């Protein structure tokens, strides 16, 4: 991936994350984001996944927002592997957002997500829950259902 496309993708993701950061701040909840050391889901030594584009650690659950602007289904299944291998021992609530500039953007990824999600739920039980939502680039109001669900998860798990 070129440097310019990575920077552009980071800006897109950062804009989408703003209302989620604001919601966490409203509740006085610290969050982690970005690719720094504090936001890594380790596999071994220098091998790791980014632990969500935005992550809120609560006493009984980890609430995660993943924003797709150039990736895919890995940001779903990495949590399956991490929970199943017991590298994560607290329930995860994943809000997975797919940026759309047209109706068909990410349609294949969303189809696979909806296929895999019930299999993950069956396999992981109460350790995993999630939602897959699309939003429109340039239409901040399209994030409102996702922000509402995020706030609900934060409220339920105070």
C-alpha positions as CSV (number, residue, x, y, z in Angstrom):
1,X,0.0,0.0,0.0
2,X,1.4,3.4,-0.9
3,X,2.1,6.0,1.8
4,X,-0.5,8.4,0.3
5,X,-3.3,5.8,0.3
6,X,-2.5,4.7,3.9
7,X,-2.6,8.4,5.0
8,X,-5.9,8.9,3.2
9,X,-7.4,5.8,4.7
10,X,-6.2,6.9,8.2
11,X,-8.0,10.2,7.7
12,X,-11.2,8.5,6.6
13,X,-11.1,6.2,9.6
14,X,-10.2,9.1,12.0
15,X,-13.2,11.1,10.8
16,X,-15.5,8.1,11.3
17,X,-14.2,7.5,14.8
18,X,-14.8,11.1,16.0
19,X,-18.4,10.5,17.3
20,X,-17.3,7.3,19.1
21,X,-14.4,9.0,20.8
22,X,-16.9,11.8,21.9
23,X,-19.3,9.2,23.3
24,X,-16.6,7.6,25.3
25,X,-15.4,11.0,26.5
26,X,-19.0,12.0,27.5
27,X,-19.0,9.0,29.9
28,X,-15.5,9.6,31.1
29,X,-14.2,6.4,29.7
30,X,-10.6,6.2,28.5
31,X,-10.0,4.6,25.1
32,X,-7.2,3.3,23.0
33,X,-6.8,3.8,19.3
34,X,-4.2,3.8,16.5
35,X,-1.3,1.5,15.9
36,X,0.8,2.2,19.0
37,X,2.1,-0.3,21.5
38,X,-0.9,0.2,23.9
39,X,-3.3,-0.9,21.2
40,X,-1.9,-4.2,20.1
41,X,-3.3,-7.7,20.4
42,X,-0.2,-9.8,20.8
43,X,0.3,-13.1,19.1
44,X,4.0,-13.6,20.0
45,X,7.0,-11.3,20.5
46,X,6.8,-8.9,17.5
47,X,3.7,-10.4,15.9
48,X,0.4,-8.8,16.7
49,X,-2.9,-7.4,15.4
50,X,-4.1,-3.9,15.9
51,X,-6.6,-4.2,18.8
52,X,-9.4,-2.3,17.1
53,X,-9.5,1.2,15.6
54,X,-11.0,2.3,18.9
55,X,-11.1,0.2,22.0
56,X,-12.8,0.8,25.4
57,X,-11.8,-1.5,28.2
58,X,-14.5,-1.9,30.8
59,X,-14.5,-4.1,33.9
60,X,-16.5,-6.9,32.3
61,X,-16.2,-6.4,28.5
62,X,-14.0,-4.9,25.8
63,X,-15.9,-2.7,23.3
64,X,-14.2,-2.3,20.0
65,X,-14.9,-0.3,16.8
66,X,-13.3,-1.4,13.6
67,X,-13.7,1.0,10.6
68,X,-13.1,-0.4,7.1
69,X,-11.9,1.8,4.4
70,X,-9.5,-0.5,2.7
71,X,-9.5,-3.9,4.5
72,X,-11.9,-6.7,5.1
73,X,-13.0,-9.6,7.1
74,X,-9.7,-10.1,9.1
75,X,-10.9,-7.5,11.5
76,X,-13.7,-9.9,12.5
77,X,-12.0,-13.3,12.6
78,X,-8.9,-12.1,14.5
79,X,-11.2,-11.9,17.6
80,X,-12.4,-15.5,17.0
81,X,-8.8,-16.7,17.0
82,X,-7.8,-14.6,20.0
83,X,-10.7,-15.7,22.2
84,X,-10.6,-19.3,21.1
85,X,-6.8,-19.5,21.9
86,X,-7.5,-17.8,25.2
87,X,-5.3,-14.8,24.5
88,X,-8.4,-12.7,25.3
89,X,-10.3,-13.8,28.4
90,X,-12.9,-11.0,28.6
91,X,-16.0,-10.8,26.4
92,X,-15.7,-8.7,23.3
93,X,-18.4,-6.5,21.7
94,X,-17.3,-5.6,18.1
95,X,-18.9,-2.8,16.1
96,X,-17.6,-3.3,12.6
97,X,-18.2,-0.4,10.2
98,X,-17.9,-0.6,6.5
99,X,-17.5,2.7,4.6
100,X,-19.5,2.9,1.4
101,X,-19.3,5.4,-1.4
102,X,-21.7,3.3,-3.4
103,X,-24.3,0.6,-2.6
104,X,-22.0,-2.2,-3.7
105,X,-18.9,-1.2,-1.8
106,X,-17.9,-4.0,0.6
107,X,-21.0,-6.0,-0.4
108,X,-18.9,-9.2,-0.6
109,X,-17.2,-8.5,2.7
110,X,-20.5,-7.8,4.4
111,X,-21.9,-11.0,3.0
112,X,-19.0,-13.0,4.4
113,X,-19.3,-11.1,7.7
114,X,-22.9,-12.1,8.1
115,X,-22.1,-15.7,7.2
116,X,-19.2,-15.9,9.8
117,X,-20.9,-14.0,12.6
118,X,-23.4,-16.7,13.7
119,X,-20.6,-19.3,13.5
120,X,-18.5,-17.2,15.8
121,X,-21.4,-16.6,18.2
122,X,-22.1,-20.4,18.3
123,X,-18.4,-21.1,18.9
124,X,-17.6,-18.4,21.4
125,X,-21.0,-17.9,23.2
126,X,-21.1,-15.0,25.6
127,X,-17.5,-14.2,24.9
128,X,-18.4,-12.5,21.7
129,X,-21.1,-10.3,20.2
130,X,-21.1,-7.8,17.4
131,X,-22.7,-5.8,14.7
132,X,-21.9,-5.1,11.1
133,X,-23.0,-1.7,9.8
134,X,-22.4,0.3,6.7
135,X,-22.0,4.1,6.7
136,X,-21.8,6.6,3.9
137,X,-18.7,8.7,3.4
138,X,-19.6,12.3,3.7
139,X,-22.9,11.6,5.5
140,X,-22.1,11.8,9.2
141,X,-25.8,11.1,10.0
142,X,-25.3,7.6,8.6
143,X,-23.1,6.8,11.6
144,X,-26.0,7.6,14.0
145,X,-27.3,4.0,14.4
146,X,-23.7,2.7,15.0
147,X,-23.0,5.5,17.6
148,X,-26.3,4.7,19.3
149,X,-25.4,1.0,19.6
150,X,-21.9,1.9,20.9
151,X,-23.4,4.2,23.6
152,X,-25.8,1.4,24.5
153,X,-23.0,-1.1,25.0
154,X,-21.0,1.4,27.0
155,X,-24.1,2.1,29.2
156,X,-24.9,-1.6,29.7
157,X,-21.4,-2.4,30.8
158,X,-20.6,0.5,33.2
